């Protein structure tokens, strides 16, 4: 325990001492140099979702997911925003659950964390890369990208491309007239309350989620949207919550149809190029030069995920040297991160974000990917992991860890 704490403090001190050198080089994009992981052996996407990859190949695959499918670039801008290092790095952190005490060493090792970045009041208090990663490594988002796709709907509303959150989606996606999605609104889509039948079970090869994966593997234009259009209705729109990765494909299609631009291009235009991202990201496509996968497949550096968290913390406003630009409607992040009442019941889900305790919330992905925001503590946590299976393999409960982090800070 003491060795781990010493190393953490020492690393932070060294980083602080060389921060001016790092900042001077910040304008150099990681994309301008060869990707150091590009030749690593990787597995297949089926093995990934089945949880059938050995640890070394699994890690290689998670940081090389752009090799599994065609991608579109999410271009960064010309400058990089500095993430300053705190003069008071996180040290001696521990917390207790059921009479047992855990520290950062436990969290990192027991949950197979491959990267952890903690920002408090705009300053880095902890940054650690493991399992062969470094600050230039890209990592898969999995369902974290659902929250990004939903955020782009907010941007499209603010820009006037989408008139209202209560608009029927067939106003923008006429191909869904006469399907189970006829009568579903933008808000229903964001809440996953469409009432359209969907089985999300990753490990069931006959589930809708795996049917969606097979459609993605086919790389046939429109295959996933064809699948979504074939689904039956299970309940009236707005009456039942049912988690559906398929709905995020419609969300991406909605962004593309409303804005007239590829989803990755719109993300770059509105956020990625203006927020001072360190590197280009890339995003899976349903087919070559086709629609982005709205619920998974964005690959980016850890610090850029954290920058997106800071953007959310700032209520969708980007501050630059020339002024401020509001990208999301005022109050959007509060609504998106709040529990929703669906069919008379309160659901622990917002607009593709997971509300936690207080005003905190998270974007979450299988295998242990998290982007956590606590507005009350001005805290952002970006965490990568490589847990053995898609679900239920965390050594320590991530929610308990994140709450303990919030409790630690003033």
N, C-alpha and C positions, 0 to 999 in steps of 0.2 A: 504493500500500500504506500509506504513512504517513498520507495523507489519511483513508483508511478507518479506520485505528486511532485517529486523533485524534477523528473523529466519534463512534466507539464510546465512547471514554472520556468525551468531552464530554457525550454523551447520558446516560450513566450518572450523571455528576456532577450534571447538571440534575435528573434524576429523583430522586436522593438528596436534593437540596436541597428539593424540593417533596414529599417523601414524606409528611410529616405532613399536608399539604393533601389528598393523594390518599387517605390512610387515613381522614381525617375524612369524605370523601365516599363511602367504600366501601360504605356501607349502601344507596346508591341503585342500584337495579337498572338495567342497560342496557335491560332489557325495558320500563321505564317511559317511555322516550323513543322516538320514531319511529326505525325502523331506517334508517340513512343510505344503505344500499345497495338499499332495497326497490324502487326504480323503475328500476334498471339493466336494460338489455336483456340477455336470457340466451338460451342455446341449448336444445336438446332433450336428453333423457336418452340417446337413441340416438347423437346427435352426440358427447355426452360420452364414452360408452364406446368409440365408434369412433375417438376422437382426431381429430375433424374440426372442432374449434372453433378459430377464430383466437384469439391470445393474450388480447386484451381481452375478448371474449365468454366465453372459457373461465374467466377469473378471475371475471367477474361471476356466472357460473353456479355456480362452486364455493362462492361465499359467499351464494348464494340458492337452494340446493337445495330448500328448503322450498316453493318455488313449482312444483316439478316433480311432486310427489305430495302427497296429504293427509298431514298429520303429527299427532302427538300431543305435547303439551308434557311435558317433563321439568322439573318445577317446582323451583326453588331454594328455599332456606330464607329466614328473615327476616334473617339476618346474613351478612356476607361475611368470610371469613377473610383476614387480611392476609398477603400475600407480601412479607416485608421485603426491602429492597434491600441488597446487600452493600456494605460500604465498600471492598471490593477487587474492582471489576468486572473481567471478563475483558478483558485487553489483550495485545497482542503475541502472539496465538496463531497458531501455524503448525505444519504437519506435512509430512512428506515421504513420497511414494509413488513408487517406481521412479526415484529420483534427482530428482524434481521436487517443489518446495515450494509449498504452498498455504496460504492464510489464510482468514479468515472472509469477506472480500470475494469470493474465488473461489467458496467454497461457496454463498453467497447468490445470486450472479449466475449461475454455471454450472448450478446445479440449479433455477433459477427458484423460489427459496424465497420464500414470501409472509409467513412469520412464523416467528420462532425465539425460544424462551424456554428459558434454561438456568438451572437451580436447583441450587446446590451447598450441602449442609448446611443446607437450608431457606431459603436466601437467593438472590435473583435476582442472578446475575452478568452476565447478558446478556439483553436483550430488544429485539427489532427487528421492525418491521412494514414490509412492502413491497407493491408492486403495488396500492396504494390502500387497503390494510387499515389498521385501527387496533385498539386494545385492545378495542373493542366489536364488531368484526366477528366474525361466525360463519363457520365453514369446515367443509366436509364431512369426514367421518371416513374414508369408504370402509371398508376392512377393519379399520381400527383398532377399529371398533365390534364386530367379532367377539370381540375380547378382553374387551370390556365385557359382552357377552351371556354369554360363558363365566363371567365373574366373578359374574354374577347367579345362575348355577347353584350356585356355591360358597356364595353368601348363602342360597339356598333350602335347601341341605343343612344349613347352620348353624342355620337357623330350624326345621328339622325338616319342611319341606314336601316335601323329597325325602329318603327314608330313607337311601339309600346311593348312592355313585358307581357301584356295581356293579349297581344295579337295572336291569332291562330297561325300555327307554323305553316299551314298550307298556303298562306298569303305569299310566302317566300319559297316554299318547296311544293309546287303544285302537283308534283308526281305522287304525293301522298294523299291527294283527294280520293275519297272512296275506300281508303284503307283504315285500319284501326287508329291511325294517327289523325284522321280527320276529326276536328273538334278539340285537339290538343293545342294548348297555348305555349308560348315561349316560357312562361313561368312554370307550367306543368313539366316541361322538358328539363328546366333547370333544377326543379325539385325532385325529379324522377317520380312524378305522380301521374304519368300519362294514363295509367290503367291498362296499358298494353302488356300482354303476358310475356314473361322473360324469366329464364332460369340461369342464374349467374354462376353456378357451381363449376369452378375451374377444373376440378379433377374428374368430372363426369364427361366422358367423350361424347355423350349424346346431348349435353346441355346446349342452350342457346349461345352461351359464352364460347364454347368450343366450336360450335357451328360458325360463329363469327370469325374465330381464329382460322378455321379452314377456308372461309371465304377470303380472308386476308392472304393466306398462303397461296391461294389460286391466282392472285394478282390480276383478276379479271375486272375491268372497269365497271364500277357500280355494283359489284357483287354483294358488298355488305349492305348497301341501301336496298338492294333487292330483297335480301333476307329480312330487313326491318319492315319492308312493305308487306311481307307475307305473314307477319305475326298476327295472331288473333287478339281480340279485346278480352280482358279479364274483368275489368271494372270500369265505371264511369271516370272520365278524366277528373283529377283533383280529389279523388276519394280514397285512394290507397297508395302508400309509398312502397316502391319495389326497386331495389338497387339494380341498375341496368347499365352495363358498359355500352350496350348497343345504342342507348339514348345519346351518348356522347358523340357517336358518329353522326347522328342527326344534328347535334349541336354544332359540330364542325361544318356540316353541309349548310346549315343555316347561316353561319358566319360568311362562308364563301358566297352563297347566293345573295345575301343582303349587301355585302361590300363589293362584290364583283372581283374579289382578289383571292388568291390562294391563302389559306389560313396562316401558313408560316410567314408569308409576305406581310399580312396584316399585323401579325404579332411583331415582326421586325419594325414595321412602320410606326406602330403606336407605342411600343414599349421597348423592345430589345435594342433598337438603334439609339434610343434617347436616354436610356437608363444607365448608360455607361458600362454595359456588359463587357466582360473580359474577352470573350471568345464567341465566335459563331456557334450556334447550336444546330442540331439537325433533327428532323421529324419524319417518322415513318409515313409512307404513302400506301394507300390501298391498292394502287397499281402504278406503273411507271407514269410519271407526270400527272398522277391523279390526286384524289382528295386525301388530306392528312388523316391519320388515325386519331380521332378525337379523344380517345380514352387511354392511350398509351403511346410509347415510342418516341417521346422527346428525349434527347440526349444533350446534356450540358454540364458545365463545370459546377462544382459545389458552390463557389462564391457567386456565380450567376443565379443559381437557385436562391441563394440568400438575398441577393439584390432584388429579386422578384418579391421576396418576403418583405423587404423594406418598402417597396412600392405599395404593397397592400397595407402596411402599417401606416403609410402616409395617405391613406384613403384614396389611392389612385391618382395622386398628384406627383408629377415629376419636376423636381427642382433642378435648374441648371444655372450656369453663370449668367445667362441672359434673362432669367425669370422663371416663372412656374407655369406648368401646363397641366390642366386637369384632363385626365384620360377617361376616367369613369364618372358616372353621375354621382353627385354628392350624396354620401350616405350609402353608396352601393356596397362597400365592403361590410358595413354593419348588417345590412339586410342579407348579404350572401353568406355571412358567417353566423347567422342566428337560427335557432330552432324554428321549424315551420309547423303550423297546424294544418294537418291534412286529414280530411274525413273526420274532423272533430277530435283528433288525437295529436298530441305534440310529438314530433319526430326529431331525433337527434341528427338532423341533416339540414343544410342550408341550400345555397345554389352551388352544389357540387363541392362544398366544404363541410368539414365535420366540426360543429361547435363542441368545445370541451367545457372547462369550468370558468366561471366569471365571463369575461368577454373574449377569452382565448379561443383559438380555433386552429385547425390543421388541414393541409392537403396531405393525403396519405396514399401510398402505393404498396402493393404486395411485396414481400420479401424484406420489408422494413424500411421503406422510403418515407421520409417525413419532411414537410415544410411547416413549421409551427410559428404562430404569431400570437403574442400576448400584448395587446395595446396598453393594458394597465401598467405593465412593467417595461414597456418599450423594448421588448425582447423578441428576437427572431432566431430560430434554430433550424438549420438545414442538416439533415442526417441521411446518409446513405447506409444501406446494409445489404448483406448477402446471406440472408437466412436460408436454411436448407430447403424449405418448401414454401409454396405461395402463401399459405396461411397457417397460423397457430404454431409457429416455431420460434417465437421470441423467447429468449431465456428470461428476460425481465420485462415486465409490463411497461411499454413505452409511455403510456399516459401517466403512470405514477412517476416515471423519471422526469417527464416534461413538467408536471405540476410541481415536483420538488425543485426543479430549476427555477421556475417562476417564484416559488416561495423563498428561494435563496436570495433573490435580488430585491432591492428596495425600489 
